[in-house]
Amino acid sequence: MSAYTPLASYSDISAGPLNDIVRGMVTNAGEPWVQANIMVPASRAIESMCNRRLTPFTISESCRAQNIDPDEQTDVYTPLDQTAMLGMSRAASLGSSELVRHTWVREYPVRWPDLWTGSISSIVIYRAVSGSQTITDMSTVQYETDTGHIRFTLGTYLPQGSTIVVNYSGGYSTVPDELKAASILKATQIGILYLEPEARPDVDLNELKSEIDSLVTPYLRDD
C-alpha cells in the first residue's frame, strides 16, 4: 500500500498565521497528534466529510453487473474483430445475448477534472454463469476519468449478475485550493481542541466549522 499523501502539508499551516495555534503541539515522535502528523487526520476528516477519496490512491473496487443501456442495440451488424466475434458467438451459444457493457468506479473528480490523475491497471470479471476473465489490455476498455464511466468493448462476455472488480488509481495530483484550505482549517480545529483548555486561543469554533463546510460543499457525494 502506498503512503498516504494529505491534502496539505504541515509547512502549509506553519508558514502562516495559524502557526500560533499548532506550534504548541508536542513534537515527540511517539505521540499520536504530533506536529508532523496533524495533516493526515485533518485530510482524512475532509475525505470523510465528502465521502470521497481525494488524495492519490490505489484501490480495488467491486460491483455487480446489472442492467442494459436501453439506447444500445443488442443486434450488431457492423464488422467485428476476432475477439468480439468469439465473445458474441459464445454468448449466443449459451443463450445470453444481452451482455452488460457499462460500469462506473466510485471515485472520480466531482470538480476540476484537469487536476485529477487516474488509470485502470486491470479488471477482473467473475461471471455469473461460470469462469472468470482478467482484462489487462486497457486499449480494449474505454475509461472516462472525469465521470468514472467504463465501457466494455463489443464481444466482452459479461452476463448480468457477474461481479466486476476494477483495480485502479486516482486522486488529485494537484490539490484544488479549496480542499487545501479546508484541510488547513481542519488541522487548526484539531489543534485547538488538542490544547489544554487554558491554552486554547479565542477562536469561534462554530465559525471555523462553518467555513470548512462551505469549502467542501461542492465536493460532497450526493449519490
N, C-alpha and C positions, 0 to 999 in steps of 0.2 A: 504494500500500500504506500502510495506516495505521501510525502509530508504535507500537512495542511498549511496552505498559504492564506492568511487572514486578509480581509478586505482593506485593511490599513495596517501600517507598522507602528511600533512604539515611537519611532522617531517622528511620525506624523503628529502624534499628540504631544510629545515632549518638546517639540520645536516651537509650539505656540503658547498662547496664554493659559491653556488648560494644564500646562506643566505644573503649575502651582498646586493642582489637585492630586496628580498622580505621583509627584516626586516624594511624597511622604510614604509611599508604599514600600514594603520590605523589598530587599534585593537578594535575600537568601535563596539559593537555588532549590532548596527543598520545600519551599512554601508554595501553595497552590496558586496564589494570586500575586506572584512577583511581577515586577515592572515589565520584564521581558515577555511575560506570558499573557498579560492582560488583554491583548488584542485578539487572542484566539477565542476566549469565551464571548467577547464582545461581538466578534464576527459570526460565531455560531448562533448567537442570540438573534442577530439580524436575519440570518438564513431561516431560523425557526419562525420568526415573525412572518416572513414572506412565504414560508412553506415551499422554498425553492433552494436548489443548490446554485450558488452564485460564484464562488471561487473555483479555480481549476480542480477538476475531479476526474476520476476514472471509476466507473461502476458497471455492474451487471444488473439488468432490469428485465423482468419478465412480464408478459401479458398474455391474455387468452385471445386467440384469433377468432373473431366473430364478425358477422355482418358482411354484406357485399355492397359496394358502391352501386346504387341503382342506375347511375348515369353511364356505367360502363357495360358494354356488350359482352355477353358470355360467349357468343359465337364469333370466332376470329377468321377472317377471310384473307388477311394480308399474309405475305410470306413470313415464315418464322425461321429462326436459326435452329440448328440441330438440337440444342439443349431444350429450347422451347417446344419443339415438336415432340420430343421424347416425354417431356413433362405433361403436355396436353394429352398425348396418347395414353400415358399411364393413368391419368385422371379419368379419361373416358373408359378405360378397361375396368376400372374399379367403381364405375358408376358415380363418379364425383366430378361433375363438370363445373360447378360453381366454387371457385377457389378464392381465398382471401388474397388481396393484393396490397392492402394498406395496413399500416400500424403507425403508432406515434410513440416516441420516447417522452418521458415525463419532463425531462429537463431541457429547456430551450430559453433563449433570451427574450423575455417579455418586452424589453426595451433595449435600444442601442445594439442591434444585431451585428453591426460592423465592429463592435468591440469584443465580440464573442468568438471563441475558437472551439470547434467541435468536430469530431470524426468518429466513425464506427470502425472497430477493429475486426469484429466478427459477429455473425448472427447464427444462432442455433435454433433449428425448428424441430420440436418434438411433436410428431404428427399424432393426431387423434386416433388414426387407424393403426398404424404400426410404423416403426422405424424412425429415424431422425436424419437431419441434414445440417451440415455446418457450412455456412457461406463465409468465405474469407476473401473472395474476389469482390471488392466493393464496386467495381465497374458494372456489376450486374444488378446493383441496387441503387435506387435514386433516393438520396438523403438530403432533406432541406433543413439546414441547421437553424434557420430563423423561425421555423414552425415546429420542428421536431418530427415532421412527417417523413415516413419511409414508404416507398412504393416498390413492390417486388415485380420483377420483370415477368412477362408472359412465359408460362412454362414452369414456373416455380410451383412445385406440388405442395400446396399449403391448404389443406382442407379445414373447414370451420371446426372449432373446438381444440385445435392444436395449441401448444404453448410455444411462444416466441421469446427467446432470450437474446437481448441485444447487449453486447459488450461495447461500451462507447465512452468517450471522454468529452468534456465540455468545460464551460466556465468563462468568465470574463478575463481575457488576457490583459486587458486594460480596464481597471475598475472605474465605473461611472462615478462622477464626482459626488452625487447624492448618496450613493452607497458608502463611499469612503467617509463622508461627513457623518452619516448615521452611525457607522461603526465607531468613529472617534467619540461621538456624543454618548454612545452606549458604554464605551470604556470609561468615560467620565462618570457616568451614572454608577457603574460598578465601583469605581474608585471612591466615590463619595460614600457609598453605603458600606464600603470596607473599612473606612476610617472609624476610629473611635468617635462616639457622639460629640464629645467636646472639641474634637479636632476638625469636624466637618465644616466646610465653608458655607456661607449664607447663600445657598443656591436653591431656587424653586424647582424641586424635583418634578412637579406636575408639568411645569413649563418645559422642562427638559424632555420629558416623555412625549409631550405633545409635538415637539419639534422632530423627535425621532420618528414618530408615527407619520408625520406629514412627508418626511423624506422617503420612507419606504412604501407608502401607499401605492404608488404606481407599479410596484413590483409584487404586490400581494397576489397570490394564486386565487382565482375565482372559479376554478373548475373542480 
